[in-house]
Amino acid sequence: MLTHHRTPGATLNRAVVLGAAGFVGGAAVRHLRAAGIETLALGRKEIDLLSPDAPAVLRGQLRPGDTVVFVSAKAPCKDAAMLVENVRMAGAVCAAIKGLAIAHLVYVSSDAVYKDSTESLDEASCAEPGSAHGAMHLAREVLLRGDYPGPFAIFRPTLIYGLDDPHNGYGPNRFRRLASAGKAISLFGDGEERRDHVSVEDVAGLLVEIIKHQSTGVLNAVSGSVVSFRELAEFTAAQFSPGFAVSGTPRSGPMPHNGYRAFDASAVARAFPDFRITPWREGIAAACKAESNPTAL
């Protein structure tokens, strides 16, 4: 569901990444620079989007023709106070770019905006979030779309794995760290829920393609396959020698997303036919290897 407005090989202006010190933002900066694209990396040290002077400070960093990649967020958004802060951050970005002739705006959102479904989700699925995190991202999408009249892309990754994740959330990143430290992996329940997972390297790579093509519309960053947390944990544990125990624990609440959240990845293939999404076994094995040997990547 993307429309491309630039052909590959055309001259690219500068990319400005907001949230460049984060997990996805840092990977995006690395991939953009590797692709030869001039990149301005702005983290919280350079600009605090919650500061009263944030719009003026950011506007002073921008110039006509820039592509602005908005990744910065206080995440995961867990409550009303965090939701308000995140919306304020989006408001600062809207104010900074208002009337400025930037070339392209790309917002890194989340698959959390979608309503749960027993069918595979895609870019046309109902955006009816069931969490504060999803509501936050959808609110930001609406604000940006309403305030910025130029070329705009919304990029919605599913669960992301890879090195340098600061959240250590349940899933491949936590499993990898536990196994690397020689610790057993504890699952919620029996780890039977099935989800889609995507490599941070693929997320960053797709961002570069969106920027190169000056794409507009919506794209999900997904692999198109689902796997249980039990299988993920056992595979991850087996990457380290000796392998470490994986065990279940009693659940304290309902299974997230009713235990199933699948995605149709065909839009990625249509938008970027030459782009290869990394199969989860290959991507997790590479991350585990890099965890043990930081020079492996």
Secondary structure, 3 states (H helix, E strand, C coil): CEECCCCCCCCCCCEEEECCCCHHHHHHHHHHHHCCCCEEEECCCCCCCCCCCHHHHHHHHCCCCCEEEECCCCCCCCCHHHHHHHHHHHHHHHHHHCCCCCCEEEEECCHHHCCCCCCCECCCCCCCCCCHHHHHHHHHHHHHHHHCCCCEEEEEECEEECCCCCCCCCCHHHHHHHHHCCCCEEEEECCCCEECEEEHHHHHHHHHHHHHCCCEEEEEECCCCCEEHHHHHHHHHHCCCCCCCEEEECCCCCCHHHHEECECCHHHHHHCCCCCCCCHHHHHHHHHHHHHCCCCC
